Amino acid sequence: MDMTHLLATRAGDGKPFIFPGPDQPITFNFDQGLASTETFPMEDMARLTQELFQNDGSDVLDYFDPSVGYEELVFGSRGLRNALAQRYGAKHGRSDFTADNFILTSGSVQAISLAASACLEQGDVAIVEAATFPYAVNYMKSAGAEVISVPVDQDGMNMDALEAVLDECRRDGKRVKLVYTISTFQMPTGVVLSLPRRHRLLDLAAAHDFLIHEDYVYGEMRYEGEEIPSLLSLDDSGRVIHDNSLSKTLAPGLRIGWMAGDPSLINAMGAVRQDLGVSQWMARLAQRYIEDGLLDAHLEKANALYHRKRDAVVQALNSHCGDYVSFDIPQGSFYIWVEVDQRVDWLRAAELAVDAGIYFRPGERFDTADDSRQFIRIAFARVSFETIEKGIKKLGEILRDCEKGD
Ligand SMILES: Cc1ncc(COP(=O)(O)O)c(C=O)c1O
């Protein structure tokens, strides 16, 4: 029976927001940004789980730690928040942070959703990068905001373009509440917001009175180049909220994410949350993993693997796709954002790629700045070296076959 007439407008057509895979079998899967399963720390997780049950007993399976109380139903395990505060002191220079600067969430997507629902409403404007993470845009829109995108170049979000949008909004009487940026290893482009632009963004936030939402899920996945301080670490105004999670760095199945920021903003996210927090079990596991110093050692190993995979993709693109593609080489994370030359009939090539079992995410899924250009996102973290070589070789053959005028 059709029940769509009983749905709220925000449920759209009643279909969940996932991108369906192709009907054909997938042989070369470059689609999803997934950590490589070979990096999952199976033994450490099994050992720590056993120790947790031995040491913490039934508390592991409870809603909250009885010695902490109800606050964990809103903000999640205080133990993990303390461990994060320590880590943010060391990694982001925020020695002022305590557990009160964090709210734990089910992955960083929930942090993004809480931020949208705590900060945005009908008539507000949110500004994002073009292209960006589509889930973030969806949350902002379903909170009622108008979402405006600003182009990204090799140094990240273009600040002149941002300032022009801010001025225009001011002239039109529109209220810009929030700028969402994936500051380090932007997704899908892989670029890093330069230090001068980070300072300029903070200055613009003060001048135009908006919040900066820094999505940092790829921030610790650098395998090359100089680290650039996060926006959170540069901020002394309390305007930066910063989400992160263990999904890309460690394992997505933990569903442990968080938002960090000024307690007044973190509390507001708590005010719009009604789901009774995150799993004690997973939070305690993550806490132990971080406190035992395992996360940094793990990141070093995992990032080294992604570095080698990135090199393999770059080499394969250069040898097999020639000048039908152009791309920048990212210094971290999981993706290469590839522009396909206009000589290629991309619609035909995309169809042939599906037929050949090659699966990747087409650029239009990310709300790109210029629809006349054709991009694909190649996600390589979970792909074997053999599949990288074979899949990209096949892609090269298809691009050549689809040269317009052939
Ligand atoms: C930019 C960005 N932010 C957030 C997420 C959400 O990840 P999770 O909710 O698993 O932390 C993703 C996942 O693909 C992402 O690419």
The ligand as a Gaussian input file, in Angstrom:
#p B3LYP/6-31G(d) Opt

LIG

0 1
 C       33.668000      14.531000       4.083000
 C       33.019000      13.465000       4.886000
 N       32.498000      13.771000       6.081000
 C       31.896000      12.848000       6.841000
 C       31.792000      11.534000       6.423000
 C       31.029000      10.586000       7.300000
 O       31.697000       9.554000       7.843000
 P       31.296000       8.882000       9.242000
 O       29.890000       9.259000       9.587000
 O       31.425000       7.429000       9.014000
 O       32.254000       9.445000      10.229000
 C       32.298000      11.159000       5.178000
 C       32.145000       9.769000       4.695000
 O       32.302000       9.445000       3.549000
 C       32.941000      12.147000       4.403000
 O       33.472000      11.860000       3.198000

